[in-house]
Amino acid sequence: MNEKNQTWVSEIVLLGFQNLHNFKVPLFSLFLLIYILTVWENVLIIVLVAFSRNLHSPMYFFLQQLALCDLLNSTVIVPTLLQTVINGGTTVSFIGCITQFSFFSVPEAFECLLLAVMAYDRYVAICIPLRYTSMMAKRTCVEFIVMAWTSGITCALLLSSIISTLQFCNRNTINHFFCDFFPVVELSCSSTFLAQTGAALLSVPMIIFPFILIIVSYMCIAHAILKIVSHTGRQKAFSTCSSHLAVVSIFYGTIIALYMVPPRKESQNICKALSLLYTVVIPSVNPVIYSLRSTDIKEALIRRPTIRLLASARPRIIHKTV
């Protein structure tokens, strides 16, 4: 390795949320509880779809992949978050920081593409119902998922490679609770123009194109729903999309606010709050949004005694939430 690419920083200090004082233990307990709920909810969705015959449709196959994605995302971020809360910050090795960012980027990029695939699935189901079985065959769905995971891994590797080409000299403190792209890049003592340009270019196929596909799909869906004469038919058609539309709105709204708007130093607290929303809150909310709107999931839960036993073991707070 030549001298230009050498890295002098060996550790990264994550400040997390500062000046918590007496709120450390309550916040730690809250985030831990949310993480436990996230793991329980998403594992339940994964197991339920895998073992229930009436959930072997493309929509629930994609929902299972979304649950896996949320589970991975939360597991990568929350342990570090808990350390920063209870200790008032934490220290990770530079390699560990890049590794965390890589494992975080894969499910995030995958979810962007997955939500676009799910929008396409709803478009075919509502606008071209007679061809749904052939267009959304099992092999096609698997191919979509494989391409999405492959694209997510490729995106993570490219972004990690971009970071590894930068030079880090003296600064090693990040005002964040995990190693995200822009906070890490801002530590560099070399030019970051190429790094930011590369990230912007990658956002086109990974964020912008999928978002455009979702918008176009829902424009076609809205046009098709308006053609339905029966009010009951309209309501039924819209109900199949409402859960996905809610997830898309929350997820993409947060992503666009974080990564498409130029970061400012004075908006660090807002950035951390938004990051907390899509790394901690959204993975725990997604299963609830889909489960509450799906009678198939409720019926499958009733029919499977073993899974029902798992569901009954959930924390009592779920009864109040739901």
Secondary structure by P-SEA (a helix, b strand, c coil): ccccccccccbbbbbcccccccaaaaaaaaaaaaaaaaaaaaaaaaaaaacccccccaaaaaaaaaaaaaaaaaaacaaaaaaaaaaccccccaaaaaaaaaaaaaaaaaaaaaaaaaaaaaaaaccccccccccccaaaaaaaaaaaaaaaaaaaaaaaaaaaaccccccccccccccccaaaaaaccccaaaaaaaaaaaaacccaaaaaaaaaaaaaaaaaaaacccaaaaaaaaaacaaaaaaaaaaaaaaaacccccccccaaaaaaaaaaaaacccccaaaaaaaaacaaaaaaaaacaaaaaaaaaccccccccc
